[in-house]
Amino acid sequence: MKKKLWLVVLIGLALGALSFAPLPLSLSQPSERTITIHARSYEYHPAVIRVNPGDTITFRLISEDVVHGIYIDGYDLSLEADPGQTSELVFTADRRGSFRLRCSVTCGALHPFMIGKLEVGPSQLFWRAALLGGFVSMAVLLISGLKREDP
Amino acid sequence: MNRTEKLVSTEEIRTPPSPNGRKTVPAAILKDPDSHLLQSGAGTASSRQRFNLLSLPLLRRLLTSRWPQLALTLLALAGFVLAILSGLVGTPVGSRSFAIIFVWIAWWALLMLVAVPFLGRAWCSVCPIPMPGEYLQRGAVLGPVEGKTGYGLGWRWPKALRNIWLQNAAFALVAVFSTVILTQPRLTSIILLVFLFAAIGASLLFERRAFCRYLCPVGGFIGLYSQFAPLEVRVIDSNVCAGHAEKTCYTGSQSGYGCPWQVFPLGLVKNTYCGMCMECLRTCPHENIAINLRAFGDDLSRTQHRRLDEVYKAFIMLGSALLYSAVLLGPWGALKAAAYSVLSLPWLAYAAVFLVVVLAVLPGIFLLAVWLGHRLARSTMRLKKAYTSLAYCLVPLGLAFWMAFSLSFVFANFSYLWRIISDPFGWGWNLFGTAGAAWQPYLMSYVPYAQAAILIAGLAWAGKTAKRTAEEALSSRPASLQAAPVVAFCLAITTGMLFLLVA
């Protein structure tokens, strides 16, 4: 019983650490970056954009067929571009993580699934979740084993 | 031998005439593996904690009465008819069509995020698709009417097809066309009409709800995942059933119809095939039916009656959620284009890869995991039995995958609902003053955290189910060894899903 209690405490501490402890982060200096994004046929080029936390970003959106837009999840920012035109959006990448870019203007059948990705530094949520998953898997095997062994 | 065991040895139970026309419980039903009557004590609540909701008099009245159920079904039918009409004569633009937004955003969110995980098959009890066929078959809308018979041949469903392989095939077929179905209103309407006419046809040819039980591709996965729900219909005391010669829960009475789902309530040990239609509640003269609140995933704690067709349903659902997340929610335009360009060469390649992954690759890798665990644990259990049993750990995992997948597009696109409520056909109406509502994603900062939490919870439940399953046949350490590769499989595929949704 004592062994089990210790195990539960250790597992709780490990879960807390995996969820909230700071992860090693990149030490890159913030810079100014201009990224040109081409939008056509339900996709963005580039589809995945990687920037450093703190960067001042200028998105230049060029629509190549119909009216397209970009809405950035988490930042709640958007811009639109008419066909053949260029629109710009300037913002500071002050939130870390991975954020979906969604077309904000109905552009055709697959419009709801026209999605890109903005990565501001490494995705801490993914790595934490993956580590937690690994830990939970081991814990499940271990804990239920001890339960059986208890008199 | 207890009374229940005596009951199943009877070839056929004679009963008085019922409004359903069927006057006996066929021995085949009693011995049907889905009925599980051969399990002594099946159908009754196990020793685990349960609360019978019918002990609340108001709830008993609401559930026994046909009116609340009819009102909800008619409401769903109205939405269903409007969706079909909107798809056929309304705008072809998906995000402005009631057919697309009502079915694939509103209904889907309600189904996958609320109904299935918390209420099991409750949706099936108010689903409008079998309604017209069932009314034709019964010749009545509300309860049985003496001397009144419906239409139809009343054949029994072919024995060889009394499984969910057809539902698996139907889902896989719909799945490869899903990108166009999800985005083209007319196709959504056609699919709904196909379901409707198939249900009517099945009701006129076969007895009871053959469509729901054996054909409906949606019902197949609802049934699988309803095993996780904290709600169940079960018999209170099996001895009462054993002493009840008429078996009105199956044969019907003046108070209600015999089980439309061809399930004998005494035999229920899992939710998969109980449509929660409440007919057994109405027909049991002894008030021996309970609707229990129970722990989540309770059905998964029992390893009896695990079947390969259900296992394949679990693989199809798990693989589909993974592949949909890559195709629909990923940043890869070429994949979307291939999935959308039906019957083109890229689409054929996409469909082939889709089917190979869900029908062969995932089941194959899982088989390797089970085999490896088998060797490590030096288990003497037959590999097929171990495979079938352990694969049920994919039920909570698959449900978590679908919930996480649904969160992405439901919260991103829910605001379209305000527009289509005012203008369901996209004809420029403004019925409620919301036609001009702008698209606005909701809670997208929080959705990835919710997705990660749901996926990890699903993984933990899958691991727990795998370990518990292994412990049925093995002592603790060998059970851990048997389960470990299976848990590793679950971890790998969950990491893949996390990558697609939150990375």
Interface residues (C-beta under 8 A of the other chain):
Chain A: S41 Y42 E43 Y44 A47 V48 Y71 D73 G74 G97 S98 R100 R102 S104 T106 A109 L110 H111 P112 F113 I115 G116 K117 S123 L125 F126 R128 A129 A130 L132 G133 G134 V136 S137 V140 L141 L142 S144 G145 R148 E149
Chain B: V93 G94 S95 R96 T179 V180 T183 Q184 L328 L329 G330 P331 W332 G333 A334 K336 A337 Y340 F409 A412 N413 W439 P441 M444 S445 V447 P448 Y449 A452 L455 I456 L459 A460 G463 K464 K467 R468 E471 S475 S476 R477 A479 S480 A483 A484 V487 A488 C490 L491 T494 T495 L498 F499 V502 A503
